[in-house]
Amino acid sequence: MFTRHNRRRVSPGVKTPRTTSTHKKSASPTRGEVGRGFESAELRQADLQAFVEKVSLDFFGRPFTHQAIYNNRLQTTGGRYHLADHHIDFNPKMAHRADFIGIVKHELTHYHLHLAHRGYQHKDADFKKLLQQVGGLRYAPALEPRKQQSVKWHYRCQNGHDFYRKRRVDTKKYRCGQCRTQLTLVE
């Protein structure tokens, strides 16, 4: 039986490519190539790491010795502190906001309290007190206003109750939820 990590099933007589140290790695970019796209993300990561380390020393008086990275999968949260390996993810959509430092302070509050074996959760008094002392944000700011859902279908029952839907309703099958009378489509 083969395990997942050490062997691959291969038909007899079929040669498969192996990765060895003889393969050439891509050369590191020169100074002119850095701004051409994919390397600029690495520069932003380095800037983020330096910024988080500076905020940690300035406001908490303790060094940040782990990794701070951008995570494009974060949608509505400003950041996320990982308990297992102590790294912090930040939402890159919030990085250009004026209150981004408040998000960094919030995640660093989780970080320093967890490493000090004190209450690091949002509900803990230690967390609330330290967050207020350093001036961090309690909640992530809204990125943009939520888009309004378009209302396509307007129904009215026989007693005048209005009923708005995104999808069409079978008026023979469904009735008004308030008075149980028949619905009619309003044009």
C-alpha positions as CSV (number, residue, x, y, z in Angstrom):
1,M,0.0,0.0,0.0
2,F,1.3,3.4,-0.9
3,T,1.2,6.4,1.3
4,R,0.4,9.8,0.0
5,H,3.7,11.5,0.8
6,N,6.5,9.1,-0.1
7,R,5.4,7.2,-3.3
8,R,3.4,7.6,-6.4
9,R,1.7,4.9,-8.4
10,V,3.3,4.6,-11.8
11,S,2.6,2.2,-14.5
12,P,5.7,-0.1,-15.3
13,G,7.9,1.3,-18.0
14,V,6.6,4.9,-17.7
15,K,9.1,7.5,-16.9
16,T,8.0,10.4,-14.7
17,P,9.9,13.7,-14.2
18,R,11.5,14.1,-10.8
19,T,12.3,17.3,-9.2
20,T,16.0,17.5,-8.2
21,S,18.3,20.3,-7.2
22,T,19.7,20.3,-10.7
23,H,16.7,22.2,-12.0
24,K,17.4,25.9,-12.5
25,K,15.3,28.2,-10.4
26,S,14.1,31.5,-11.9
27,A,16.5,34.3,-11.5
28,S,15.7,37.0,-9.0
29,P,14.3,40.1,-10.6
30,T,16.6,43.0,-11.3
31,R,15.9,46.5,-9.9
32,G,13.9,47.5,-13.0
33,E,11.7,44.4,-13.0
34,V,10.4,44.9,-9.5
35,G,7.5,47.2,-10.5
36,R,6.2,45.0,-13.2
37,G,3.4,43.2,-11.4
38,F,3.9,40.1,-9.2
39,E,7.0,41.3,-7.3
40,S,5.2,44.5,-6.1
41,A,3.0,42.3,-3.9
42,E,6.2,41.1,-2.1
43,L,7.2,44.7,-1.5
44,R,3.8,45.4,0.1
45,Q,4.2,42.4,2.3
46,A,7.6,43.6,3.5
47,D,6.1,47.1,4.1
48,L,3.3,45.5,6.1
49,Q,5.7,43.5,8.2
50,A,7.8,46.5,9.0
51,F,4.7,48.6,9.8
52,V,3.3,46.0,12.2
53,E,6.6,45.6,14.0
54,K,6.8,49.4,14.4
55,V,3.3,49.7,15.7
56,S,4.0,46.8,18.2
57,L,7.1,48.5,19.6
58,D,5.5,52.0,19.7
59,F,2.2,51.2,21.3
60,F,2.7,47.9,23.1
61,G,6.4,48.2,24.0
62,R,7.0,44.6,22.9
63,P,8.4,43.3,19.6
64,F,6.3,41.4,17.0
65,T,8.4,38.4,16.2
66,H,6.0,36.5,13.9
67,Q,4.7,37.0,10.3
68,A,2.2,39.6,9.1
69,I,0.7,38.9,5.7
70,Y,-2.1,40.1,3.4
71,N,-4.9,37.6,2.9
72,N,-7.0,38.3,-0.2
73,R,-9.7,35.9,1.0
74,L,-10.7,38.2,3.9
75,Q,-13.9,40.0,2.8
76,T,-15.5,41.9,5.7
77,T,-12.9,41.5,8.5
78,G,-9.9,43.7,8.9
79,G,-7.6,41.0,10.1
80,R,-7.2,37.6,11.7
81,Y,-4.9,36.4,14.4
82,H,-4.0,32.7,14.2
83,L,-3.6,31.1,17.6
84,A,-1.6,28.1,16.4
85,D,1.3,29.8,14.8
86,H,0.8,33.4,15.9
87,H,0.9,35.0,12.4
88,I,-1.6,37.7,11.5
89,D,-3.6,38.1,8.3
90,F,-4.7,41.5,7.1
91,N,-7.3,42.4,4.6
92,P,-5.5,44.2,1.7
93,K,-8.7,46.1,0.9
94,M,-8.4,47.9,4.2
95,A,-4.7,48.7,4.0
96,H,-5.1,52.0,2.3
97,R,-7.7,53.3,4.8
98,A,-6.7,56.0,7.3
99,D,-7.9,53.9,10.2
100,F,-5.8,50.8,9.2
101,I,-3.5,51.4,12.2
102,G,-6.6,50.7,14.4
103,I,-7.0,47.4,12.7
104,V,-3.3,46.6,13.3
105,K,-3.6,47.6,17.0
106,H,-6.7,45.3,17.3
107,E,-4.9,42.2,16.0
108,L,-1.7,43.0,18.0
109,T,-3.9,43.2,21.1
110,H,-5.0,39.6,20.4
111,Y,-1.4,38.7,19.7
112,H,0.3,40.1,22.9
113,L,-2.5,39.0,25.2
114,H,-2.4,35.5,23.9
115,L,1.4,35.2,24.3
116,A,1.1,36.6,27.8
117,H,-1.5,33.9,28.7
118,R,-4.2,36.5,29.4
119,G,-7.7,37.0,28.1
120,Y,-7.3,37.6,24.3
121,Q,-10.9,37.1,23.2
122,H,-13.3,40.0,22.4
123,K,-15.4,39.2,25.4
124,D,-12.5,39.3,27.9
125,A,-11.9,42.4,30.1
126,D,-8.1,42.3,29.5
127,F,-8.8,42.6,25.8
128,K,-11.2,45.4,26.1
129,K,-8.9,47.3,28.5
130,L,-5.7,47.0,26.4
131,L,-7.6,47.8,23.2
132,Q,-8.9,51.0,24.7
133,Q,-5.4,51.9,26.1
134,V,-3.7,51.6,22.7
135,G,-6.6,53.1,20.8
136,G,-7.5,50.2,18.5
137,L,-10.7,49.7,16.7
138,R,-13.3,47.5,18.3
139,Y,-15.0,46.6,15.0
140,A,-13.8,46.5,11.4
141,P,-14.9,49.5,9.4
142,A,-17.3,48.9,6.5
143,L,-15.6,48.9,3.2
144,E,-18.4,50.2,1.1
145,P,-22.1,50.5,1.5
146,R,-24.0,47.3,0.8
147,K,-25.6,47.4,-2.6
148,Q,-29.3,47.6,-2.6
149,Q,-31.1,44.4,-3.7
150,S,-33.2,45.1,-6.7
151,V,-36.9,44.4,-6.2
152,K,-38.4,42.9,-9.3
153,W,-41.8,41.7,-8.2
154,H,-44.4,43.6,-6.2
155,Y,-47.5,41.7,-4.9
156,R,-50.5,43.0,-3.0
157,C,-53.1,40.9,-1.2
158,Q,-56.8,41.5,-1.1
159,N,-56.5,43.4,2.2
160,G,-53.8,45.8,0.8
161,H,-50.6,44.2,2.3
162,D,-47.6,44.8,0.1
163,F,-45.2,42.0,-0.6
164,Y,-41.9,42.5,-2.4
165,R,-39.8,39.7,-3.9
166,K,-36.6,39.3,-5.8
167,R,-38.0,36.1,-7.5
168,R,-41.5,35.5,-8.9
169,V,-44.1,33.8,-6.7
170,D,-46.8,31.4,-7.8
171,T,-49.9,33.3,-6.8
172,K,-52.1,30.2,-7.0
173,K,-49.9,28.3,-4.5
174,Y,-48.8,31.1,-2.1
175,R,-50.9,33.5,0.0
176,C,-50.3,36.6,2.1
177,G,-48.3,35.8,5.3
178,Q,-50.3,38.2,7.4
179,C,-54.0,37.6,6.5
180,R,-53.9,34.5,4.2
181,T,-55.7,36.1,1.3
182,Q,-54.8,35.7,-2.3
183,L,-51.9,37.6,-3.8
184,T,-52.1,39.6,-7.1
185,L,-49.1,41.0,-9.1
186,V,-48.9,44.8,-9.1
187,E,-47.6,46.2,-12.3
